Amino acid sequence: MIGRILTVAKREFASYFDHATAYILLVIFLGINFYFYFQEAYLLGEASLRPMLSLLPWLLLFFIPAVCMRSFAEERNAGTLELVLAQPIQVVEFLLGKFLGVLFFLLVAMAGTLGIPLGLTFGADLQWGVVFSQYLGSMFLISALIAVGLWASSLTRNQVTAFIIGVTVSFALYLIGLPTVTLSLPAPLAAAAARLGVLGHFSNVARGVIDLRDVLYFAALGTAFLSLTYFSVMRERLSRDRPAYGRLRMGVLGLVGIAVFAALAGAQLRGRLDLTPGKVYTLSPPTADLLRGLDDLVTIKVFQSAELPAQLAPVSRDVDDLLRDLDATGGANVNLVRANPDEDPDAQEEAGMLGIRPVPFQVLADDEVSYQERYFALAIQYAGESQIVPFIRQTADLEYRLASMIRALTRAERPTIGILTGHGELSLDAGLRIARGRLALEYDLMEFRVDSTTAAVPDSIDILLVAGGRTPLEPAAGEILSRFVDEGGSLFILKSGVTADMQARYAGPTFDPALDSLLQARDLGIVPSMAFDLALHEQVQVPSQSGAFIVGYPLWTLAQPASEHVIVDGVANVPVRFGSPLLVEVEDSTLVTPLLTTSEVGGRLATPLSIDAMQEWETLIAPGGQISEEDVTMETLALAYTQPGGGRIVLAGSSSLIHDETLQQSMSGLAGMIFFQNAIDWLAQDEALISIRSKDRAPPTLLFPNEWLPDLTRYGNLAGVPLLFVLVGVLRLARRRQVQQRSFKEGGALL
């Protein structure tokens, strides 16, 4: 049986490459794919296949029906279908052979796209586990659409008609799960439609997680349409009056019904393979250790409406997976309770007492827009105290939030962070509002001001934060901070060596003798110059008479990890605006660890200088405008220092990374907040949750070491790969023509 299936598969596969049409389809598919991918990927600066995967389903929507339309329609039209089936081969063997032949051809098409990840390796450390999952997810999608295309081809003798049917049915499967459809359906139907939609399952696999539910869905979808294809072929071979025809119809309908049931009921299955770096979709070991080490029962109460909006279906699925993992890992220490406030008045009253309210959602029904309120919240309860997540909108940091809540409720004492004030620093009410909200979950916060009566930092303060400052510290303040570190305290200094005025577009050096003395005593320092990065930086909006436009701004650097220190594990693109390089002259390298750095095309600019975003940066950096290797270097922007027999210091060359404005406006603001919280945990010598918080689902930054590599990668794929297929096609077709002509001449000679 397997031999006959493979024979048909080889025949089908080879038939594609015997016609110029297949090569044309491949060139069009690859050309469109490469063109739109590089248009978006280089703009985003991410080493990821996401731009390709966002386009791929819509490209396959037309490509696969075009490939499949001839499979059965051509056989019917030429009258060869009955001739083939008259041979000692079963219809199911013939069908599976056709399926594999088309699949092999499409595997060749997808193999042509491998130039993208290979090219990205020149500019980033690619996440190959995610890439494998993405290609596997693409294969799942392709297999399902092939089944649809074969079914469409089996219905007609006309290839154009088969193409139209295949596109229409595939588009309907796409459309089922989209919000434009689900929002207009009643809640039960919307939930079922979301589970039956193709795109939702494809996006789940494409993120780097192979989930049993998605595998089952694509297997069910392929089985359903292959069964329909089998029925379409067999019905012409059987009389409708014979019992065999009725049994065939009932059997196929049964298989289709089982497939639909499996796709719907499969949502209850569990089992997944997490191929992402750091396993960001798998429960972290620190979370597991925290749950197993609890000395009393923690209750996780879920307040969830039975019928959530369809757009929350992926979030609900991830939340359910996480809660199941927490419950299974915690064992007797965790009590998972689910409540529906819509149906349970007691649950509704309890939710209200906890501060949980329903959230309104827009629903389109009967051509009218209405609003329905739904609950989707969590409460962590321990020893009569509670902390809540009032509404779950995303799950990127949900594990960390829940783990931090559990630890905050169950720990005996909370460390205290002192915020130094009195010198124009950022304060809890001015510039640190967002940071305060994050830190307050795990730490007690208080402001600390040095005056004539202050002799030392209070014993109640474990970590002292110095965030910026417009005026220098008093000498006495510097001595107090120095003694604090000598006696085992932890100090976090975020301060630039320059003062930037965006209105005047000017920056000048700034000095703080007391703080400089504290750092110099430890062979550290803040250089009074401006760091820049020509490759990794933020963009700014520049107004003009014709409207605002966006330009790159090298003075707003996106700092990268400089080591494997726990503070920067999994953290990248930390926004450091108007930052200063750091001076490190510590002889014992074990005492100091660089944390953040510019890229290799970074450096420093002497102050005073213009900070106008529209100036020629090459001319500013190099007098002749031609930047050489001597003009650029990697600059340290943050470091961690451990004093022998004393405390710890984290030094960063700017306070901007935790400023409310940066966190709200910068696309990388979250990275700055994660770096800040990790540093606080390290200073508190409490690193349990750092690995959870630092779970980075963002793809690595794309940074090519040479200017010509981006063009080589782009045009090597965009032009080179399609031309390679054209060359193979020309050689194969020329060879085939020679064989045909030789056979014709030999036949004529015999005559």
N, C-alpha and C positions, 0 to 999 in steps of 0.2 A: 504493500500500500504506500509506504513512504517513498519507494522508488518511483512509482507512477506519479505521485504528487510532485516530486522534484523534477521529473521529466517535463511535466506540464509547466512548472515554474520556470525551468530553463528556457523552454520554448517561448513562453510569454515574455520573459526578461530580454532575450535576444531579439525578439521581434521589434522592440522599441528602438534598438540601436541600428536596425536595418532601414530606418527611414529618417529623413532630415527633420521631420516634425519633432521628434524627441529631443534632438539637440537644440532646436529653436526654443522649445519649452524650458529646457534646462538653462539656457543662456538668459532667457527672460526672467526666470525665477531667481537666479543668482544675481543678475544685474540689479533688479529692483530691490532685492534683499540687501545687497551691499551698499547701494546708493543711499537708501533711507537710514540704514544702520549708522554709517559713518557721519551722516548729517547730524544725527542726534548724539551719538556716543562721544564725539570729540567736543561737542558743546557742553555736555554734562561733565566730562572729565572723569568718567567712571569706567573701571575695567570690569565690565559686566555685559552679559548677553541680553539684558532686559530690553533694550531698543529693538533687537531682532525678535524677541519673543512677543512683544506687543504687536508687531506687524505680522508675524508668522501665521497665526490663525486666519487672518483675513486674506493673506496671500494663498494659503492652502485651500481656502474656500473656493477659489477658481482653478487653482493648479491641479488639485487632485481630480475633480470631475473631468477636467480636460485630458488627464492621463487615463482615467478609467473608462471614458465614454466609448472607446472602441472595443473593450474587452469582450462583451457579449454581443453588442449591436452589430459589429463588423462580422462576427461569426454568423449571426442570423441572416444578415443581408447577403453574405456570400454563399449561404447554404451549407457551410462547413460544420455548423454546430451539431447537427444530427449525425453527420459523417464521423465526427470525433467521438461522439457519445456511443456510436455503434461499435466502437472498438472495446476491447476488454478493460474498461475503466469505469468506475462508478462516478455518478454525478458529483458526489461530495468530494471525491478525489480531484476531479476536474476543477471544481470550485475552489478548493483549497490551493491547488496549483496556481490558478489564476491570481488568487489573493497574494500568495508568496511572490509571484513574478512581479506584480505591481509594487509590492512592498520593497523588493530588492532594488527596483528602479528608483523609488523615492529615497531609499537609503543612499544611493549614489548622489542624488540631489542634495541631501542633507550633509553628506560627506564633503561636498563642495564648499560648505559654509565653515568647515573646520579651520580655514585660514583665518577666521576672525579670532577665535581664542588663541591660536598659535601666534598671531600678530600681537595680541594684547600682552603676551608674556614678555615682550620687549620693554613694556612700560609699567608693569605691575606684577605683583605676586598673585597670580590668578587663583581663585578658589575652585580647584578642579573638582572637588566633590559636588559643588553646586552646579558646575558645568555639566558633569555627568548626569545629574538629576534632571537638568533642563533638557538635555538631548533625549534622555529616556522619556520624559514627559512629552516631548515632541513626537517620539515614536508611538506613544499611546494615542495621541491625537490623530496622527497620520493613519494608524491602523483602523481606528473607528471610522474616519472619513473614507478610507478605501472601501470598507464594507458598504457604506452608503452609496459610493460611486458605482460599485459593482451591481448593487441592486437596481440603481437607476438605469444602468446599461442593459440589464437583463429584461427590462420592461418593453423595449422598443428596438426596431431595426435601424432607426435614425440616430446617428451619433450626436447631432445637434440637440435633438430632443432629450437624449440621455444626459447631455451636459447641463441643459436647463433644469431638468429634474434634480440632478445631483446638487447643483448650486442652491436650488430652492429649499430642498430638504435640509441640507447642511446649514444654511442660513437660519432656518427655523430652529434647529437645535442650538445654534448660537443665541438666537433671540430669546429663547425660553427663559434663560436665567438672567437676562439683563434687567436692570431696575425699571426701564421704560415699560416692561411687560409686567413684572412682579408687583409694581406699585399699583397697577390697575386691577389686580386680582384680589379676591377674598384671601384672608390670611392663610387658611389651610392650603388652598391651591397655590398661593404664592410660595409657601415653604416647599411644596412638592416640585414646583417649577424650578426653584433655585437648585434643588438637588438633581434635577434632570438636565440642567443647562451644562453645555460642554465647557464653556470658558472658565467657569468657577473651578472645576476639577483640574483643568489644565494649569491654571495659575497656581493652584496648591502644589502641584508636583514641580512646577518651574521655579519655585522659591528655594528648592534644595531639600525637600522632604518627600520621600516616597511613602505615601500613606496607603494602607490596605484598602481603605474606602474608595480612593481614587482609582487604584488598580482594578478593583471590582467593578467600578462604574464603566471604565473603558472596555473591560472584557465583556460586560453585559451588553453594552451598546454594539460592539462588534458582532457578538453572537446573535443579537436580535436581527440585524440587517443581513448577516450571512444566511440566517434561517429564511428570511424573506426572499433572498436571492435563490436559494435552493428551491423554494416553493415556486418561484417564477419560472425556473427552468423545467421543473418536473411536471408542472400542471399541463404543459403542452404534450407530454408523453403519456398522460393518463386520461382516460375518458371520465368525464365528470359524473357519469352514471355508475361508475364502478365504486365499490366500497373502499378501494385503495386510495382513491382521490379524497374521500371524506376523512380517512385516517391521516392522510398527509396534511390536510388543512388543519385538522384538530391538533396534530402534533406540532406543526409550525406555530400555530396560535399559542399553544401551551409553552413552547420555548420562548416566544416573544413575551408572554405574560410573566414567565419566571425571570426573564432578563430585566423587565421593568420593575418587578418586585425587588429583585436583588439591588438594583440601582437606588431604589427608595429606602429599603430596609438596611442597606449597607452602611447607612450613617451611624448605626449603633455599634459597628465593629471598631475594634481598637488594634493598633499595631502599626508602627511606622519606623522607617529608617532615616535618621537625621544625618545628612551628609554635609551640613553647613560647618564652617570652621568654628570650633568651640561648642558645637551642638547647641545652637541658640534656641532651638525649638524643643529641647530636652531638659528635664529638671536638673538643675545644677547640683553637684555634690555638696556645696555649702548649705543649700536649702534643705537637702536631705538630712545633713548633720544637724541642722537647727531643729527640724521636726522630730528627729529621733531623740534629741537631747532635752525635750520639754519635760518639766517636772509636774505639769498639770494639764488638764484638758483644754485645748483651744478649739473653739467652734467657728467654723467658716459657714456663714449663712448667706445663701444666694437668694436674692429677691428678683425673680424673673417672671415676666408675663409669658403665658403659654404661646402666644402668637406674636413673635417679634417681627418687625419689618424685614423684608427680604434682604435689604442691604446690610443687615447685621448678621446674616447667616454665617459668613466666614468667621466673624468675630466670635459668635456664639459657639461655633465648633471648636475654635482654639481655646476659649475659656473653659469649655467642658473638658477638653483634654488636660488642661493644666490642673483643674480641680480634681479630676480623677487621679492624676499623678500625685497630687498633694495628699489626698485621702489614702491612697494605697501606701505611700511612703511613710506617712505619719502613723499609720496603724491605730492603736488605742489612744494615741496622743491627740488625734484630730477627729473632730466630729463634723462631718459635712451635712448640712441641712439645706434643703431646697424649699422655697415657699413662693406661692403665687399670690401676690396681694390683690390681684383682680378677682380672685375667687375666694380668698380667705380673709375675712374682716380682721381677724386677730393679727395676721401677717401685715395687713395694710396699716393697722394701728401701730404695730411695732416699727415698721419702716418709717412712719411719720415721727415717732419718738426719737429715732436715730438720725433724723434729718434727711431721709431718703424720700425723694418726690418722683412721681412719674414724669417722663419727658414726652412732649407732644411730637408726633410725626405726621407729615403730610401724606395723605392717601388719596389717590384718584380712583373714583368709583362712579359708574353711571354718568360719566362726563362731568362730574362735579368734584371739586377739591374739598376734602374734609380733613379734620385732624383727630388722631387717636393717640391716647396717652398710654405709654408702656413703661414697665419697670425693667431695669437691667442693672442691678447694683450688687455690691458685696459688703458684708460686715464681718470684721474679725473681732471675736469676743473672748475675753479672758479675765477671770477673777473680777467680774462685775464691771469691767471697762471695755470700751469698744472703739474701734477705728473703722472708717467706712471708705468705700469707693462709690460715690453717689451715682455715677453712671459710667459704664464701661464702653468707651468709644473705640479703643484699640488695645492690642495685647503686646505691643513691642516691649514695654517695661512692666507688665503686670506681675510677672513672677517676682521681680525685685520689689515692687510696691507691697505685695502681700508678705514677702519675707521680712521686709523692714518693719512692717506693722506688727508682725508676730514677735519680732525681736524687741521692738520698742515696748510692747505690752508685757513681755515676760522677763526682761532684764531687770536686775535688782536696782542698779544705779545707772543714770544717764550722764555721760560726760558733759562738761560745760565748755562752750566756746565763748571767749571774750572778744568783742569787736572794739579795737582801738579807735577812739574818736578824739576830736579836738584840734585836728590839723587839716581839716577839709577832706578826710577820708570818706569812702563810701560807708553808709550806715544802714542799719536795719530798716529805716524809713526812707532812705534816699539812696537809691541805686542797688540795694540788696534785697528788695522785696521778694523777688523770685527765689533767690538763694535762701532767704530766710524760710520760705515755705517748704523747701526741700529739706533743709537742715533740721527744722523743728520736729520732723518725724522721728529723729533719732538722738538729737542733742538738745540740751538746754542752752539758750542764747542770752547773753547779757552784754551791754555796752560797758567799756572800761575807759576811763579818762584819767590821765596822769595830771596831778596838780601838786601844789607845794606840800601837801600832807601825805602824798603817796610815797611809801617806802619800798614797796614790792608789789608784784602781781599777786592778787589774792590766791590762797591755796585752793579755792573752789574752782578756779579756771584751769582747765587742762590744756586747752589750745588757745593761742592768742593770734588773732587775725589782723594784719595791717594791710588794708586795701586802698592803695593810692595815697593821696595826700597832697594838698596844694601848698602847704607850708612845712618847713623842716621840723623834725622832732627836737624837743629841748634836749640838751646834753644829759640831764637827769633821766629823761624818758629812755634814751638810748642805753644808759647803764642799767636801768631796771629791766629792760628787755633782755640785755645780755646776761644778767644774773639769772633771769627766768630760764634761759636755755641751759646755762651752766648747771642749774639745780635739777635738770631733767624735764623741763617744760618743752612744749612743742610750739614752734613759731611758723606762721604762714605769712610770707611777705609777697604781695603783688604790687609792684611799683615800677614805673617806667623812669628812665633817665632823661626823658624829654617831656616837654609840655607842648601839646598841639592845640592850635586855635583854628578850628574849621572855618570860622567866619573870616579871619584874616588870612587864611591859607598859609600859615606860618608855624614853624616849630622851632623851639630853642631848647638848649640844655637846661636841666634842673639838677640841683644838688641838695643832698640831705646829709650834712656832716656826721650827725649822730648815728644815723642808720648806716652810712658808709663805713663808719668806724666799727660798728658791730660786725659787719660783713668782712671787712679787711682783717679783723682779728682772727677770722677763720679762713683767710685766703680766698675770699669770694668778693664779688663786686658787681655793680650795675654800671655798664658802660653808657656815658651820656651821649649816645648816638641813636640813630633810627634804623631798625632792622627792615629789610625789604626781601621780597621773594618774587622773582620774575615768572615763576611757573605756578606756584600754589598761592593764590590770594583771592580775596573777595572782590566783588564788583560793586561799584557805586553808581548812583543815578545822577547824571549831570544835566541841569536844566539848560535849555537853549531857546532861541526864538522860534524854532520849528517844533519844539516839544522836547521833553526829556529823553535822553538815551543812556545806555548802560556801557560803562567802560571798566576794564580791569584796573585794580588799584593795588600795586605791589606793597604799599605801606600797611595794608590790612592783610597780614600774612595768615595762612592756614598752616599751623605748625603740625609737624609729624612726630611720631614716637622716635626718640633717640636711643632707646634701649628696650630691654625686656622687663623693666621694672614693673611691679604690680600696679602702680598708679596709672601707667599708660598702656597696660595690656588691653588690646582691642579698641583703643581710642585713637582716632585720627582726625585731621582737619579741625584742630582746635583754633578758633578765631582769636588772633592776637593783634589788636589794632594799635598802631603807633607804639609797638613794643621796642624794647631795647635789648641788645645782646648782653649776655652775662659773662663775667670774668671768672675764670676758674684757675687758681694757681695752687690747689691742694696737692701736696706731694704724695700723700697716701690715697691712691685711687679707690680704695675700698670705702672711703668715707663719703664720697660724692658720686652721684649717678646722674648723668644728663637725662632729662625727661622729654623735653620738646626741642625741636630744631627746625630750621628752615630747610628747604630742599638744597640740592647742590648748586642751584643758580640763585641762591640767596646772598645776603651780605649785609653791610652796614653803611650808612651815610652819615657824614659828619654834620653836625648842627652848628649854627642855625641853617635852615633850608626851607625852600618852598614845598608845600604839600599839595599843590594844585594837582588835581587828578588828570588834567588835560596836558600836562607837560610831557616832553620827550624823556622818558625814563632812561633810555640808552645814553643820551647825552649827559644826563645828570650823573649817572653811575660812572661812565667812562668819558673823559673830556673829548676824545675824538669821535664818540658815538659808536665805536666798534668795541663791544664787550669781549674781553678775553678771559681766560681761566683765572688770571690774577685778580680780576675785578669781582669775582663771585666766589663764595665759599659758604659752607654750612655754619650757621650761627646758632649757638645754644640759647634758647629762650626760656627754659625752665629747668630746674635741677632739684634733686633731693640730697640733703646733707645730714649725716648722723655724727653728732659730736661725741668723741670718746669720753665715756663716763658721764655724758650729759644728755641733752634732749635731741630733738629732731628739728630740722628746718626744711621747708619747701620754699624756694625762691622762684618767682616768675617775673619776667620783665615787663609786665603790664597788668593793670587791674581790669582791663576792658573785658576779658573773657568771662567775668561773672557779673558784669554790669547789666542791669535790667534791659537797657537799650539793645545791647548786643544779643542777649538771649532771646529777645522778642523779634529782632529784625534779621539776624543772621541765619542763613539756612543751616549753618553748622553750630548754632548756639547750643544745641543739646550736647554736642561733643565737649564744649567748654564746661558745661554744668557737670558732666560725668567726670571730667578731669578734676574739677574742683572738689566734688564729693569724694572721689577716690583719694585725693591728697589729704582731705580731712580725716578719712578713715585711717590712712597710714600714719598720720601724725598722732591719732588717738591710739595707735597700735591695736587697731580692731579692724582686721582686713577680711572679715568673714563674708561680707556682702559685695566686695569689690568685683569679684568675678561674675556675679549675677548682674550687677549694674552695667558692667562693661560689655555685656553681650551685644556685639555690634552686628546688626543685620544689614548695614550699608555695605555696598561693594567697595573694594579697594580703590584708591585714587589712581588715575591713569597719568603717569608722568614718564615720558620717553627721555632717555639720557641724551639723545642726539636730535638735532632739528630735522634731519632727513628721515628718521625712522617713522614718524607719523605718516608722511607721504608714501613711504615704501609700503607700510601696512595697508593704507587706504587703496592705493592704485594697484598694488600687488593682488589684492582681492578683487577690486572693482573691474580691472582690466585683465589681469593675468589669469585668474581662474576661469572666467568665461572663454577667453581665448584658448586656454588649454582644452576645454571641451570642444570648441570649434575645430581645433587641430585634430583631436582624436576622431571627431565626426567625419572630417574631410578624408583622413587616411582610411577609416573603416569603410566609408561609402565608396571610395575609389577602389579599394581592395575588393569590395563586393562586386563592383561593376566589372573589374577585370576577370573575376571568377565566372560571372555570368556570360561575358563575351567569349571566354575560352570554352565554356561548356557549349555555347551556341555553335562555335566554329567546329568543335569536335563532333557535335551532333550532325552538322552539315556534311562533314567529311565522310561520316558513316553512311549518310544517304547517297 
